[in-house]
Amino acid sequence: MSSNFSSTTSFKTDNNTDMKRILIIDDEADIREIARMSLKITKKWDVLTAASGDEGLAIALKEPLDAILLDVIMPEVDGLTTLKNLNTNPATQHIPVLLLTATVKAATREQYAELGAKAILLKPFD
């Protein structure tokens, strides 16, 4: 089985500023902070964070975003439900979503691709 995912993904943005903006949605504060600092320092991205799928969706509806980094396993509203909600809303369906997960199998990769994920990043990450 081949995967639609690559280790490098480029994003087309309609945002006219040089600084890209990403939203990190993860229930683990440590993961949010590590990802936020890494993207801010190494890539100079403007980083927003959310601790839940519902909070993330609310931010995505009101803020212009170039990408979303979304944890798969979260309490209450999980990442896949959040991804479906983002993809079915005309205001957010254009935003590329990268899934963040601790485990992934080939079959799961295909499911994530079918749901609209642009890439998968494995935790823990460097």
PyMOL commands that set and color helices and strands:
alter all, ss='L'
color gray80, all
select helices_A, chain A and resi 29-42+53-62+79-88+106-114
alter helices_A, ss='H'
color red, helices_A
select strands_A, chain A and resi 21-25+46-50+67-71+97-101+119-122
alter strands_A, ss='S'
color yellow, strands_A
deselect
rebuild
show_as cartoon
